[in-house]
Amino acid sequence: MKCLKVFHRDILTVRSHQWKYYVEPYTACPFKCTYCLYWQSGAYVNNSRPPGNLGAAVNEDLAAMPKKQIVYIGATTDPYQVQEKTMHATRKILCSLIEHDIPAVILTKSPLILRDLDLLQEFHKQHSLLVQFTLLTANQGKVQVLEQGAPSAKKRLDAASRLASCGIPVHFHLSPVIPGLYGPGELDATVRAIADYGGQCVYSNILGMRYRNTGVFFKSMEKLNPEAVRRIRSQYKKNGDSSKNVYSPSFDFIYAEMSALRDVCYRNRIDFICEFMPGLNIFEPSRFENGIFRFGMPAVYQMTQLFDGCSLNWEHFSNRILERFSAVDDEYLCLLNAFWDSGQLFENTAIGTEIVDGKRIYFRTKQMNSARGAVLSWD
């Protein structure tokens, strides 16, 4: 593949994401989100452009896809940044996806997505579209400090409401959860706004830190809550995978933060997907097996639905995967097999594991199979 990149690289991406491939219409992002894992310098936010020969490369890759599978747009850069008004890189990708009949998930912070409503409705006719918005908080004052170049929270919510009114499914990334960001009632108000403006689901994970870009983040957080900065510094130890340059706090710290958000989503009757801990998820299974997700790779939280009281070995499990999820290919199955054999696949879920007669099996348990000793790191 020249332009499409494989999204699933490690157990963290397999836990909560269904898209096999992703594509970035731009090389950088000018929204200046101070918590961004990819913001390394001022040059990053000031030199965004489409990759060379993007249109032809995308068309060639789509023609070579072995199966009809979801393509994700917006994994590391926003596809509807200011340059899109004139460059139309994202719109061209959407046209190519429609031409090849390939489903799309789009993640953005921008109401500019409404410009492409005509294309989005073409996707929707085939139930092959999901739009996601990122929203940390409905508090616009905090948005201006943490996401300095991004559209306002209200504009994102209004755009989501417009899409939802057209029947297009809309999810939200309340992500990352920044410890100490929320004042009394703020998290409830944010989730309630998401639900009121048409959001069906909240995806979330804890704040991740890179060694090289913490300065700009801490500077912004000092303006909002100096005490939170001290708490984050004390909890985030630089003991992650140095090759990935990312680190996060302990399991118990993450569990407490994500459980609080889960409870808020439950009260507001909205699905919740925790990227680190699938055992915390609350969701309607049919919502994640119909529509666009029939073209997706099964995430760990979907795989847990395959256990019906009996223990499964790899042969039985993989057969159930192939029967239920038609988009699964050999490459993804091989990745799952590796995580199965290592014992990682169902960490942080209510699925336990043991070795029986030299083979690993998994089975339902009453408690979460917590990976407390694992360092959560990613790239």
C-alpha positions in Angstrom: 0.0 0.0 0.0 1.3 3.4 -1.0 -1.0 5.7 1.0 -3.3 3.5 3.2 -1.6 2.5 6.4 -2.4 -0.5 8.6 -4.0 0.7 11.9 -3.7 -2.4 14.1 -0.2 -2.6 15.4 -0.5 -3.6 19.1 -3.0 -4.9 21.7 -4.2 -1.3 22.4 -5.4 -0.7 18.9 -7.1 -4.1 18.7 -9.0 -3.5 22.0 -11.3 -0.8 20.6 -10.9 -0.1 16.9 -12.5 -1.8 13.9 -10.7 -0.2 11.0 -8.0 -2.1 9.2 -6.7 0.8 7.2 -6.3 4.6 7.8 -5.3 7.5 5.5 -4.2 11.0 6.4 -5.2 13.7 3.9 -2.6 16.1 5.5 1.0 15.8 6.8 0.3 17.9 9.9 -2.4 19.7 11.8 -2.7 23.4 12.7 -5.3 23.0 15.5 -2.6 23.3 18.2 -4.1 20.8 20.7 -1.5 21.0 23.4 -2.1 17.4 24.5 -1.5 16.0 21.0 1.0 13.1 20.9 2.1 14.2 17.4 2.8 17.9 18.1 6.6 17.9 18.2 7.4 21.5 17.2 6.0 24.8 15.9 6.9 23.6 12.4 4.4 20.7 12.8 1.4 22.9 13.2 2.5 25.5 10.5 3.5 23.2 7.6 0.4 21.1 6.9 -0.1 19.9 3.3 -1.5 16.9 1.4 1.0 14.1 0.7 2.3 14.2 -2.8 0.3 12.3 -5.5 -2.4 11.6 -2.8 -5.3 11.0 -5.2 -3.6 8.5 -7.5 -2.0 6.6 -4.6 -5.3 6.3 -2.7 -7.1 5.0 -5.8 -4.4 2.5 -6.5 -4.5 1.2 -2.9 -8.3 1.0 -2.8 -8.2 -1.1 -6.0 -5.8 -3.5 -4.4 -7.7 -4.0 -1.1 -8.4 -7.8 -0.8 -11.7 -7.3 1.1 -14.3 -4.5 1.6 -13.0 -3.0 4.8 -13.4 0.3 6.7 -11.0 3.1 6.0 -10.4 5.6 8.8 -9.7 9.3 8.1 -8.3 11.5 10.8 -6.1 9.2 13.0 -3.3 11.6 13.6 -4.3 14.9 11.7 -7.6 16.5 11.3 -9.0 16.0 7.8 -11.1 19.2 7.9 -8.4 21.7 8.9 -8.3 25.2 7.3 -6.4 24.1 4.2 -9.2 21.7 3.3 -11.3 24.7 2.2 -9.1 25.2 -0.8 -7.1 22.0 -1.2 -10.1 19.5 -1.0 -7.7 16.6 -0.2 -10.3 15.0 2.1 -13.1 15.5 -0.3 -11.1 13.8 -3.0 -10.5 10.8 -0.8 -14.2 10.6 0.0 -15.0 10.6 -3.7 -12.5 7.8 -4.3 -14.0 5.7 -1.4 -17.5 6.2 -2.9 -16.2 5.2 -6.3 -14.7 2.0 -4.9 -17.7 1.3 -2.6 -15.5 1.4 0.5 -16.9 2.4 4.0 -15.4 5.3 5.9 -15.1 6.5 9.5 -14.2 10.2 9.8 -12.7 11.8 13.0 -12.7 15.6 13.1 -13.1 18.7 15.3 -14.4 20.9 12.5 -17.8 21.9 11.2 -16.2 22.1 7.8 -17.3 18.5 7.4 -20.8 19.9 6.6 -19.5 21.1 3.3 -19.3 17.5 2.2 -22.8 16.6 3.3 -23.7 15.5 -0.2 -21.0 12.9 -0.1 -21.7 11.8 3.4 -25.3 11.2 2.4 -24.1 9.0 -0.4 -22.2 6.9 2.1 -25.2 6.8 4.4 -27.5 5.4 1.7 -25.3 2.2 1.9 -25.0 2.4 5.7 -21.2 2.7 5.3 -20.4 5.9 7.3 -19.6 6.9 10.8 -18.6 10.4 11.8 -16.8 11.1 15.0 -16.1 14.4 16.7 -13.5 15.0 19.4 -14.7 17.0 22.4 -12.8 17.2 25.7 -15.2 19.5 27.4 -18.2 21.8 26.7 -16.4 24.5 28.6 -15.3 26.9 25.8 -12.8 28.7 28.0 -10.8 25.5 28.5 -11.1 24.6 24.9 -9.4 27.8 23.9 -6.5 27.0 26.2 -6.0 23.4 25.2 -7.1 23.4 21.6 -5.8 26.8 20.5 -6.5 26.6 16.8 -9.6 24.4 16.8 -13.2 25.3 16.2 -15.3 25.9 19.3 -17.1 23.2 21.2 -20.5 24.6 20.3 -19.6 24.5 16.5 -18.7 20.9 16.8 -21.9 20.0 18.7 -24.0 21.9 16.1 -22.3 20.1 13.3 -22.9 16.8 15.0 -26.6 17.6 15.5 -26.9 18.5 11.8 -25.5 15.2 10.7 -27.5 13.2 13.3 -30.7 14.9 12.0 -29.8 13.5 8.5 -29.7 10.0 10.1 -25.9 9.8 9.9 -24.5 8.0 13.0 -22.3 10.2 15.2 -19.9 9.2 17.9 -17.7 11.4 20.1 -14.1 11.0 21.3 -14.1 12.4 24.8 -10.4 11.8 24.7 -8.0 12.1 26.2 -9.3 12.3 29.7 -7.0 14.8 31.4 -6.8 14.3 35.1 -7.8 17.4 37.0 -9.3 19.2 34.0 -13.0 18.9 35.0 -14.7 21.1 37.6 -17.8 20.0 39.6 -20.5 18.9 37.2 -18.4 19.7 34.1 -18.0 16.1 32.9 -21.7 15.4 33.3 -22.5 18.6 31.4 -20.2 17.6 28.6 -21.6 14.1 28.2 -25.1 15.4 28.4 -24.4 17.8 25.6 -23.0 15.0 23.5 -26.2 13.0 24.0 -28.4 16.0 23.4 -26.7 16.9 20.2 -27.1 13.4 18.7 -24.0 11.5 19.9 -24.7 7.7 20.2 -21.4 6.7 21.8 -18.4 8.1 23.7 -14.9 6.7 23.0 -12.3 7.6 25.6 -8.8 6.9 26.9 -6.5 8.4 29.4 -4.0 11.2 28.6 -0.8 9.8 27.1 2.5 11.7 27.4 5.4 11.8 25.1 8.8 12.7 26.4 9.4 15.4 23.8 6.1 17.4 23.9 5.1 17.6 27.5 6.3 21.2 27.8 3.6 22.8 25.7 1.0 20.7 27.5 2.0 21.6 31.0 2.3 25.3 30.1 -1.4 25.2 28.9 -2.5 23.2 32.0 -0.8 25.6 34.4 -3.2 28.3 33.2 -6.2 26.1 34.1 -5.2 24.1 37.2 -1.6 24.2 38.6 -2.5 21.6 41.1 -3.5 19.2 38.3 -0.1 19.7 36.8 1.5 18.5 40.0 -0.8 15.5 40.2 -0.1 14.5 36.6 3.7 14.9 37.1 3.5 12.6 40.1 1.4 9.9 38.4 3.1 9.8 35.0 6.4 8.0 35.4 8.7 7.7 32.4 8.9 3.9 32.5 7.1 3.1 29.3 8.5 1.7 26.1 11.3 4.2 25.2 11.2 3.1 21.6 7.6 4.3 21.4 8.4 7.5 23.4 5.0 7.3 25.2 4.1 6.7 28.8 1.0 6.6 31.0 0.1 6.2 34.7 -0.7 3.0 36.7 -3.6 0.7 36.0 -5.4 1.7 39.2 -5.1 5.4 38.3 -6.5 4.9 34.8 -9.3 2.6 36.2 -10.5 5.3 38.6 -10.5 8.0 35.9 -12.2 5.9 33.3 -14.7 4.4 35.7 -15.9 7.9 36.6 -16.6 8.7 33.0 -18.3 5.4 32.4 -20.7 6.1 35.2 -21.5 9.5 33.7 -22.2 7.9 30.3 -24.4 5.3 32.0 -26.5 8.0 33.7 -26.9 9.8 30.4 -27.8 6.5 28.6 -25.0 6.7 26.0 -22.7 3.9 24.9 -19.2 4.0 26.4 -16.0 2.5 24.9 -12.8 2.6 26.9 -9.8 2.1 24.7 -7.6 0.7 27.4 -10.1 -1.3 29.4 -12.8 -3.1 27.4 -14.1 -4.5 30.6 -15.5 -1.1 31.5 -17.5 -0.8 28.2 -21.2 -0.3 28.2 -22.7 -0.7 24.7 -25.5 -2.1 22.6 -23.9 -5.0 20.7 -26.2 -4.7 17.7 -25.0 -1.1 17.2 -21.5 -2.5 16.6 -22.3 -5.3 14.3 -24.7 -3.6 11.9 -24.3 -0.6 9.7 -20.7 0.2 9.0 -19.3 -2.2 11.5 -20.2 -5.2 9.4 -17.2 -4.2 7.4 -14.9 -3.9 10.4 -12.3 -5.9 12.2 -13.8 -7.1 15.5 -12.4 -5.2 18.5 -11.7 -7.0 21.8 -15.0 -5.8 23.3 -16.9 -7.4 20.5 -14.9 -10.7 20.7 -16.0 -11.1 24.3 -19.6 -11.6 23.0 -18.4 -14.9 21.4 -18.1 -16.6 24.8 -21.4 -18.3 25.8 -20.4 -20.0 29.0 -17.9 -22.5 27.6 -14.2 -22.3 27.3 -12.7 -21.8 23.8 -9.4 -22.8 22.3 -7.9 -21.0 19.3 -9.4 -23.3 16.7 -13.0 -22.8 18.0 -12.5 -19.1 18.7 -11.1 -18.4 15.2 -13.9 -20.3 13.6 -16.4 -18.1 15.4 -14.6 -15.0 14.4 -14.6 -15.9 10.7 -18.3 -16.9 10.8 -19.4 -13.7 12.5 -17.1 -11.1 11.0 -16.8 -11.4 7.3 -14.2 -8.6 6.8 -11.6 -10.4 8.8 -8.5 -11.4 6.7 -5.5 -13.6 7.3 -3.3 -10.7 8.5 -5.7 -9.7 11.2 -6.3 -13.3 12.2 -2.6 -13.8 12.6 -2.3 -10.8 14.8 -5.1 -12.1 17.0 -3.4 -15.5 17.2 -0.2 -13.9 18.5 -2.1 -12.0 21.3 -4.1 -15.2 22.0 -0.9 -17.2 22.6 0.7 -14.5 24.7 -2.3 -14.2 27.0 -2.8 -10.5 26.2 -5.9 -10.7 24.0 -8.5 -10.5 26.8 -6.6 -8.5 29.4 -8.8 -5.9 31.1 -12.0 -7.9 30.4 -14.1 -10.5 32.2 -12.4 -13.2 30.2 -9.8 -15.4 32.0 -7.1 -17.7 30.6 -5.0 -20.7 31.4 -3.0 -23.4 29.7 -4.7 -26.8 29.4 -2.8 -29.8 27.9 -0.3 -27.4 26.4 -2.8 -25.1 24.8 -4.1 -21.8 25.8 -7.9 -21.5 26.5 -10.1 -18.6 27.5 -13.3 -18.5 29.5 -15.7 -16.1 31.1 -15.0 -14.9 34.7 -16.9 -12.9 37.3 -14.1 -10.3 37.6 -12.0 -8.3 35.2 -8.8 -10.0 34.2 -6.7 -6.9 35.1 -3.3 -6.3 33.6 -2.1 -4.3 36.6 1.6 -4.9 35.9 1.5 -3.8 32.3 2.8 -0.4 31.2 0.4 1.1 28.8 2.5 2.6 25.9 1.7 3.1 22.3 3.0 5.0 19.2 
